Every structure is written in structure tokens, then in C-alpha cells.
């Protein structure tokens, strides 16, 4: 059980690293491709890899798809279609700073939903970790300018991004709440399948995906492939595995590490962090340590222990 938990934490860190570097790769891709078109290409590649490779290996059971059809449709539309669309359209009428600050509340919504639906307990370590993590993300994004926080105004774009944040939180909690007898691989594959279906429908409604993909350069397609394999296939498998082993609320705290990894990659590319970003990164890391129980011994919920027992029995 201890070894399984350690591997789950390592996998979650890996997933967060990939999602952090998504921002670096995405900033490059978006210069040549429309957002929804890029998302369609990315998740179409990811879905194809998962379904073909693991389907041929017999790792994807059609019985699981049939028994969890409604759950997979809901998770796909929430975690893939809804989150991507809400962020894309939200950023059209709000600032990136507002959007990033709102998205940083995802662990809060996840924890609230986990408490309401799964009976998770918010102990001292997780409460402190949540506060430190949010403060750290705020410092990374605002560079310590309190006026940025005071000037946060709720406009239509803010509301859409907030909806996207809640959709991602619901996806994480719903994975354990509503999906039965499914492996992390199956949950990822089938949810992503319905998610890319939703993205494709919306993409053809608002963009010209075929033209956008055809006119993009080879370098852009290579970046999209990186997102498809690292930021989607590998990251989502590791993330869902983490949810299965340690719970949605605890796993969600690590979401705050994404901007820290983005900052580190930017530093390697010659864009050095300022003092507020360094302090913010420290706050995020401390928040993860507290929330994961590495500082205070956390009391495990019944749901978490049950998931761990199921994992060890598998």
C-alpha cells in the first residue's frame, strides 16, 4: 500500500509537469492554429493512440463502456470539452491574469465536492495546504501586486472560466463517484473519446478545423503531438491513477504546481522568474507538502482507504 501511494504521488507530479509545459507549447501552437482546432487535433491523436494500442492489447473492455456509458459521456464533456471551451471563450472577454486566478480555485471546488459527495475530511494539513497553494499561485501570477487581486471583477469571461474550473473539479470527483469497475486506462480512454466528439462538433460550428490543421507548419504539428502524448495520454493516465489511489481532493492540490513547472521551463528558455514568482513557487510547494500529509499526518477517509485496498487487490 505504501509503495502504491508513493508511485501515485510520483505519477501525479509527472502529470502536473506535463500540464505545466502545456502552457509553453500551447503559446507556440496558438500563433498558427485556432484554439479549438488545435484541441481537436491533440485529443484526436490521443484518443486514437489509446483506443488502437490498448484496444488491441485487450486492455479496454466494451462491458466497462456499456456499464458506465452515461458516466463516461458526462466526464468527457466536463473534463475535456467543457473545460477547454469554457477557458477558450472565457479568455475572449477577460484577462489571462483573471483566468489564471480563477482556475487556481479548482482544488477548492474539488475539495468541496469531495466533502459533499464522498465524505472526504478536511484536516488541518489539507486546509493549510490549500491556503498556501492558492497564495503561492496568486504570487506567481500577480507578481505580488495586490491591486491585481483587488481589481478582479466578475465579467462574463470570468464566469465562464469559473464554470470550466468547476467542470474540471466535477470531472475528478465524478471519476471515483460514478465510474464502477473501470481501470484508470479505461476511464481516460472512454472519457477522452466522448470529449473529442464534443470538441469536434463545436470546432466545426465556430472554426474551420480542416483548414487550420492543414495550414499549420510541421513544427506546430510536432508541438501538438507532444501535447497529445505527454500532456494528454501520459498525464491523464497518471492523474486518474492518482485519484484512484489517494482521492480526488488530495490529488487536486497538485494542480497548483502547473504554473511552477511553466515558470521553470520558461527559465530554461531564458525567461528568468522575478522575486514574487520565486516566493510564489515556494508557497505552492509548501502547500503541496502540507496537503499531501508530509508535514502533518493526515487522517484518511474511508473512501480513500477503500480505493487503496482495491488498487492493491488488483
N, C-alpha and C positions, 0 to 999 in steps of 0.2 A: 504493500500500500504506500509506504514512504517513497520507494523508488518511483512508483507510478505518479505520485504527486510532484516529485522533483522534475520528472520528464515533462509533465503537463506545464509547469511553470516555465521551463526552458522553451517549450513549444510556443507558449503564449508570447514570450519575449521575441521569438523569431517572427511570429505573425505581426507583432507590433512594428518590428523593424521594417518588414516589407511594406506595411501600410504607411510608415513614415516616409520611406523612399518613394512611395507612390506620388507624393506631392512634388518631389523633384522631377520625376519622369513625366508626371502629368503636366507640369508647367511647360515642358518642352513640347509635348504632344499637342496641347491645346492651341499652339501657334499655327498649326497646319490643319487640324481636324476639328470639326464641330463636336461639342461635348457628348451628345447622345450617340453620335456615330462612332466616336472612339469607344464609348461604353459598350455599344453593340459588338464591335469587333473584339474587344477584350473578353467579354463574357461568352461570346460565341466560341472563341478559341478554347477558353477554359472549360466550357460545358462539353465541347467535342472531345477534349482530352480525357475528361473524367468518364464520360459515357462510353467511349470507344475502348480505352485501355482497360479500365476497371470492369467494364461490362464484359469484355472478352475473357477477363480473368475470373469471372463469376463472382465478383465482389458486390454487385448491385442486384438485389433481389426484387423482382417485379411484385412479389407479395407485399414487401415493405411499402412500395409505391402505392399499391392499391389500398392498403390498410391506413395509410397516412396521407392520402391524396389531398384532402382539404387542408391539412396542416402544411404540407409542402407548398401548395399554391399560395397560402397566406404568408408563409415565411419567405417565399421567393419574391412576392410582390412587396413585402415590407422591407426585407433586408437587402434586396438588390434593386428592384425597380423603384420603389418608393423613396428610399434613401438617396439614390442617385438623382432622381428627378427633382425632389424637394431641394436638394443642395444646388443643382444647376439653375432652376428657375428662381430660387431664393436669392442667389448671388447677382441676379439681374437687377434687383431693386434694393439691395443692401450692400454694405461694405464687407470686404474679406475679414476685417477685424471683428465686426459684429457676428459674422457667420462662424468664425473660429471660436469665439467666446461661447456662443450658443451650443455649438457642437461639443464643447468641453463639458456640458452638463449631462451628456449621455450616461456616465456612470451613476449620476444621481437618479435619473429616471429608471435605470436598470435596477438599482438597489430598492427603490420604492416598489416597483412591480414585483421584484423577487420577494419582498416582505409580504405584499398583498396576496400573491398567487402561490408562493412556495413555502411560506413560513420562515424565510431567512431571518436571522437575527443580526441586528446592527450592534456589534460590540464596540468597546472603546477603541480598539486598534483601527477598525474599519471606519469609524466616524472621524477619527483624527486623520487617517489616510485620505479620506475623501476631501476633507477641507484643505489639507496640504497640497494634494494633487491639483485641485481647482485653482488654488492660489498660484501654484507653480506655473500652470498653463497660462493664467492671466498675465503673469510677469513675462513669460516668453513672448506672448502675442502683443502686449501693450508697451513693452519696454519700460515698465514702471511708471507710465503716465496715468495718474489717477483720473485725469479728465476724460480719458478714453472710456473708462468704466462709467463715469458719471454721465457721459453723453450718450450712453447706449439707449436708443429709442426703438420702441417696437413698431416696425412698419410691416408691410405685407411680406417682404422678403424675410424679415426676422421670424415671422410667424411660420413661414413655410419651412425654414431651416429647423426651427424648433420641432415642427411636425416630423421632419426627417430624423432628428435626434431621437424622438420618441419611437419612431418606427424601428430604428436600429435597436433600441433598448427592448422593444416588444419582441423583436426577432430573437434576441439572445435568450430572453426568459421563455419565450414560446417554444424554443428548441427543446428544452427539457420538460416543459409543462405539457405539451400536446403531442410530441412525436414519441411513438412507442416502438420498442424493439428495433431501433434503427441504429446503425453504426454512424460515427461522425462522417465517414466517407459517403454513405448513402444520403445522409441529411444534406450534406454540402452539394452533392451531385444533383439530386432531385429538386432542391430549393433553387439552385442556380438555373436549372432548366426552365422553370416557370418564370424566374426573374428575367432571363434574357428574352423570353417570349413577350413579357410586358414591355421591356425596353425597345424591342423591335417594333411593336405596334406604335408606341409613342414616337420613336425615331422617324418612322415614315410619315407620321402626322405633322411633325414640326421641322424636319430636316430632309436632306437628300443623302441618306447614308451611303448608297452605292457610289455616287459621285465623290463624296467626301473621302471615302476609303480609297477609291481608285486614284485620286489626285495626290494623295499623301506620299511623301518620299519614303525610300527604303529605311532610312534611319528612324523615321517616325514609327513605321511598322515594327521595327526591332524593339523600340521602346514599349509599344503596345504589347508585344509578345512577352516582354519582361513582366509587365503588369498582369498579363493573363496567367502566366505560370507562377511567378513569385507572389504577386500581390493578390491573386485570386485562388488558384488551385492549392498551393502550399499553405498560404496564410489562413485561408478559411478552414482547411482541414485541421491545422494546428489549433485554431481558435475554437472550433466546435469540440475538439478533443478536450481542450481546457475547460469548457463549460460542462462537459460530461463528467469530468473528474473533480473539479473544485467548485463548481457552481457558477451561475451567471453573474451574480452580484460581485463576487471576488474577482472573476475574470475581467469584468468590465473596467475595473480600476486601471488595468494595464493599458487601456485605450489612451490614457493621458500621456503615455510615453511616446506616442507617434510624433508629436511636434519636436520632441527632444531628438529623436533619430533624424528627423528632417533637418534640424539645425546642425547635427554632426556631419551629415553628408554635405550640406552646404559649406561647412568649414573646410572639408577636404577639397571642395571645388574652388576655394579661395575666398569665400564669403565668411569672414570670422564673426562669431557672436559678440554682442555687446555685454556689458556687465549685468544688465537686467535679465538677459537670456540665460546667462550662466547661473544666476541666483534662481531663476525660474526652473531651470533644469534640475537644480538641487532639490527644490521643493517637490517636483514631480517624483523624483527618485525616492525621496523620503516618504512621500505619500504612498508609493507602491510598497515600500518596506513595511510601513505600519499596517496597511490594508491587507497585506498577504499574511500577516501574523508572524512575521520575522522579528518584530520588536516586542509586541505583546502576544502571548499565546491566545489565539482566537478560539472561541467555542464553536464547534462545527454544528451546523444544522442537521436535522435528521435527513433532509433531502440530500445534502452533500455527502454524508456518510453512506447513504444508500447507493448513490451514484458510484462512489469509490468501490464499494463492495461488488457492484455489478461489473465494474471495469476489471477488477481482479479476477472475477469468476469467468470472464470472457476468454 
